Amino acid sequence: MIRIIPFLISVTILGLIYWQINFNIILENILQSDMLWLVVGIAMVVPITMFTALRLAWLSPSKLTYFDSLKLILAASAMNVVLPSKMGDVVKGFFISGNEEAGYSEGLSLVMFEKISDLLALLFWCMFGLLYMNNYIVYWQWFFIIVLMVFLFSFLMLSSKRFSRSIFNIISIIFTTKLKGKGNNFEKSWAQMTGSLYGHKAHFFGIMLFSIFLWLLHLTQIFIFILSLKATVPFVDNLALTPIVILIGLMPVTFAGIGTRDIAFIYIFESYFSAATGAALGVFSTIRYIIPALFGIQYLSYYMNIFTSKE
């Protein structure tokens, strides 16, 4: 029953959006979109997925092959469609590691590093956009400060042994004895993984720069979808505002971010285009998650079979 709740929330939000705006107007926006830009935007799923797999292979201490990384990315995409907050990426860590507790820690530390890298890159473009956006609003300066604080925290988690150790110590105090043991395993795996990167500064900063490039592709894809809807948003403003929409879509309350992401597009971009255009943009944004998920279903069953066979 609990699993159905996010789905019901998504359906309710979409129902309210389509009732308030008028579904026919939203459909008209979609049908009248520039097909060339729309095809280009959808086609960007391919390089984005390929580059994401390349980073995972590059990041993995166990030296995953590129094809194995690609299969894992696609399988995680399939799980992300049905799990909130892209929790499919967490399950990906279990697939990487196998069925041993220590292995879980190694896989989860890799995924955590990957996700913090994503967060850093996303916040980097958000801050860049907020500094240079044309449609400047006074309260954005306060939001910039918040984004900067989260950015610095995330960066220190990846780059400072002392800082990350302090955070794990705080976590160990909060959690129960049972969780402390697992937390210690995770801390050791995290220290081992980040330690290998600290010893290769070029590798560490290479991953950071590659993540920044990867998220520039994501944000460019959304910008192309905006162009396909014949709306006008300066690219730098898109860099500032779209990360906010993406982060709102990751809130663990809806089915694959559907609904929360749509309403975020409508209200955050309300000074740039109509609510109907924002709702249509939400549909296009959902498509970019569904396409790799469809290709990932076949690999999801493959990894699930391997995982259950080891239990």
C-alpha positions in Angstrom: 0.0 0.0 0.0 2.8 2.4 0.9 4.3 1.9 -2.6 1.1 3.1 -4.2 1.1 6.4 -2.3 3.8 8.2 -4.5 1.9 7.0 -7.6 -1.4 8.4 -6.2 0.3 11.7 -5.3 1.7 12.0 -8.8 -1.8 11.3 -10.4 -3.4 13.8 -8.0 -0.9 16.6 -8.8 -1.1 15.9 -12.6 -4.9 15.8 -12.4 -5.0 19.2 -10.6 -2.6 20.7 -13.1 -4.5 19.4 -16.2 -7.8 20.5 -14.6 -6.6 24.0 -13.7 -4.8 24.7 -16.9 -7.0 22.7 -19.3 -5.5 19.5 -20.7 -6.4 20.5 -24.3 -4.3 23.6 -24.2 -1.3 21.6 -22.9 -1.8 19.0 -25.6 -2.0 21.8 -28.2 1.4 23.1 -27.0 2.9 19.6 -27.4 1.4 19.0 -30.8 2.5 22.5 -32.0 6.1 22.1 -30.8 9.0 22.3 -33.2 9.6 18.7 -34.1 13.3 19.2 -35.1 14.2 20.6 -31.7 12.1 18.0 -30.0 13.9 15.1 -31.8 17.3 16.7 -31.0 16.3 17.0 -27.4 15.1 13.4 -27.2 18.2 12.1 -29.1 20.4 13.7 -26.4 19.4 10.8 -24.2 21.9 8.7 -26.1 25.1 10.7 -25.4 24.0 11.6 -21.8 23.5 7.9 -21.0 26.8 6.9 -22.7 28.8 9.5 -20.9 27.2 8.6 -17.6 28.3 5.0 -18.1 31.8 6.1 -19.0 32.1 8.0 -15.8 30.9 5.0 -13.8 33.5 2.8 -15.4 36.1 5.5 -14.8 35.1 5.9 -11.1 34.8 2.2 -10.3 37.8 0.8 -8.3 36.9 -2.7 -9.6 37.4 -1.4 -13.1 34.0 -2.2 -14.5 34.0 -2.6 -18.3 32.2 0.1 -20.2 29.5 -2.3 -21.3 28.8 -3.5 -17.8 28.6 0.1 -16.6 26.2 0.9 -19.4 24.0 -2.0 -18.4 24.0 -0.9 -14.8 23.1 2.7 -15.8 20.1 1.4 -17.9 19.0 -1.0 -15.2 19.1 1.8 -12.6 17.1 4.0 -14.9 14.4 1.4 -15.0 14.3 1.3 -11.2 14.3 5.1 -11.0 11.0 5.2 -12.8 9.3 3.3 -10.0 11.3 4.3 -7.0 11.3 7.8 -5.4 14.4 10.1 -5.3 16.2 8.0 -7.9 16.7 5.3 -5.3 17.4 2.9 -8.2 20.9 4.3 -8.2 21.3 3.1 -4.6 20.2 -0.4 -5.7 22.8 -0.1 -8.4 25.4 -0.2 -5.6 24.1 -3.6 -4.5 24.4 -4.9 -8.0 27.9 -3.7 -8.3 29.1 -5.3 -5.0 27.3 -8.6 -4.9 25.7 -10.1 -1.8 28.3 -9.6 1.0 27.9 -6.9 3.6 31.3 -5.5 3.0 30.6 -5.6 -0.7 27.4 -3.6 -0.2 29.5 -0.9 1.6 31.9 -0.7 -1.3 29.1 -0.5 -3.9 27.2 2.1 -1.9 30.2 4.3 -1.3 30.8 4.3 -5.1 27.2 5.3 -5.8 27.3 7.9 -3.0 30.5 9.4 -4.6 28.8 9.4 -8.0 25.6 11.1 -6.6 27.6 13.8 -4.7 29.6 14.5 -7.9 26.2 14.9 -9.6 25.0 17.3 -6.9 28.2 19.3 -7.0 28.0 19.7 -10.8 24.3 20.6 -10.7 24.9 23.2 -8.0 27.9 24.6 -9.8 25.7 25.4 -12.8 22.9 26.7 -10.6 25.3 29.1 -8.9 26.8 30.2 -12.2 23.4 30.9 -13.6 22.2 32.7 -10.5 25.2 35.1 -10.7 24.6 36.0 -14.4 20.8 35.4 -14.9 19.0 38.3 -16.7 15.7 38.0 -14.8 17.3 38.8 -11.4 15.1 38.6 -8.3 16.2 39.8 -4.9 15.5 36.7 -2.9 17.7 34.6 -5.3 20.7 36.0 -3.4 19.5 34.1 -0.3 18.9 31.0 -2.3 22.5 31.4 -3.8 23.9 31.4 -0.2 22.0 28.2 0.6 23.2 26.6 -2.7 26.8 27.6 -1.9 26.6 26.1 1.6 25.4 22.8 0.2 28.0 22.9 -2.5 30.8 23.5 0.0 29.5 20.7 2.3 29.4 18.2 -0.7 32.8 19.2 -1.9 34.3 18.7 1.6 32.7 15.3 1.8 34.6 14.3 -1.3 37.9 16.2 -0.9 38.6 16.2 2.9 39.3 13.0 4.9 39.0 14.9 8.2 35.6 16.4 7.3 34.1 13.2 6.0 35.4 11.3 9.1 33.8 13.9 11.3 30.4 13.4 9.5 30.6 9.7 9.9 31.4 10.1 13.6 28.3 12.1 14.1 26.3 9.5 12.2 27.7 6.7 14.4 26.6 8.6 17.5 23.1 9.0 16.2 22.4 5.5 14.9 21.9 2.3 16.9 24.6 -0.3 17.6 23.5 -2.5 14.8 23.7 0.3 12.3 27.0 1.4 13.7 28.6 -1.8 12.4 27.3 -1.3 8.9 28.3 2.4 9.1 31.8 1.5 10.0 32.0 -0.8 7.0 30.7 2.0 4.8 33.1 4.5 6.3 36.1 2.1 5.6 34.9 1.6 2.1 34.4 5.4 1.6 37.9 6.1 3.0 39.4 3.5 0.8 37.7 4.8 -2.3 38.3 8.5 -1.7 41.8 7.7 -0.5 42.7 6.2 -3.9 41.4 9.4 -5.5 43.3 11.7 -3.1 46.4 10.0 -4.2 45.6 10.8 -7.8 44.5 14.5 -7.8 44.3 14.5 -11.6 41.8 11.6 -11.5 39.7 13.3 -8.8 39.5 16.7 -10.6 39.0 14.9 -13.9 35.9 13.2 -12.5 34.6 16.5 -11.1 35.2 18.3 -14.5 33.6 15.4 -16.4 30.5 15.6 -14.1 30.2 19.3 -14.7 30.3 18.6 -18.4 27.8 15.8 -18.1 25.3 18.1 -16.3 25.8 20.8 -18.8 24.5 18.3 -21.3 21.5 17.6 -19.1 20.7 21.3 -18.8 21.2 21.8 -22.5 18.7 19.1 -23.2 16.1 20.9 -21.1 16.9 24.1 -22.9 16.4 22.4 -26.3 13.0 21.2 -25.0 12.2 24.8 -24.2 13.2 25.8 -27.7 11.0 23.1 -29.1 8.0 24.6 -27.3 8.9 28.0 -28.9 9.4 29.6 -25.6 12.2 32.2 -24.8 14.5 31.6 -21.9 18.1 32.9 -21.8 20.4 30.0 -21.6 22.1 31.3 -18.4 18.7 31.6 -16.7 18.0 28.0 -17.7 21.3 27.1 -16.0 20.1 28.8 -12.8 16.5 27.6 -12.6 16.4 24.1 -14.1 18.7 22.6 -11.3 16.1 23.8 -8.8 13.4 22.0 -10.8 15.5 18.8 -10.9 16.1 18.9 -7.2 12.4 19.4 -6.4 11.7 16.4 -8.7 14.0 14.3 -6.5 11.8 14.8 -3.4 10.7 11.4 -2.3 6.9 12.1 -2.4 5.9 11.3 -6.0 6.3 8.5 -8.6 9.6 9.1 -10.5 9.3 12.9 -9.7 6.2 13.1 -11.9 4.0 15.9 -10.7 6.4 17.7 -8.4 8.8 18.3 -11.4 5.9 19.4 -13.5 4.5 21.9 -11.0 8.1 23.2 -10.4 8.5 24.0 -14.1 5.2 25.9 -14.1 5.9 28.1 -11.1 9.7 28.6 -11.3 9.5 29.6 -15.0 6.2 31.5 -14.7 7.8 34.8 -15.7 9.2 33.2 -18.9 6.3 31.2 -20.4 2.7 30.1 -19.8 1.6 27.5 -17.3 0.5 25.3 -20.3 4.0 25.5 -21.7 5.5 24.6 -18.3 3.2 21.6 -18.1 4.3 20.5 -21.6 7.9 20.9 -20.6 7.2 18.6 -17.6 6.0 15.9 -20.1 9.1 16.2 -22.2 11.3 16.1 -19.1 9.6 12.9 -18.0 10.2 11.3 -21.5 14.0 11.8 -21.0 13.8 9.5 -18.0 11.4 6.9 -19.5 13.5 6.2 -22.7 16.6 4.8 -20.9 14.3 3.0 -18.5 12.6 1.1 -21.3 16.0 0.0 -22.6 17.0 -0.9 -19.0 14.2 -3.3 -18.3 15.9 -6.3 -20.0 19.1 -5.7 -17.9 17.1 -5.1 -14.7 15.8 -8.7 -14.8 19.4 -9.9 -15.6 20.8 -8.2 -12.5 17.9 -9.2 -10.3 18.5 -12.9 -11.2 22.2 -12.6 -10.4 21.4 -10.9 -7.1 18.8 -13.4 -6.0 21.0 -16.3 -7.0 23.7 -15.2 -4.5 21.3 -15.0 -1.6 
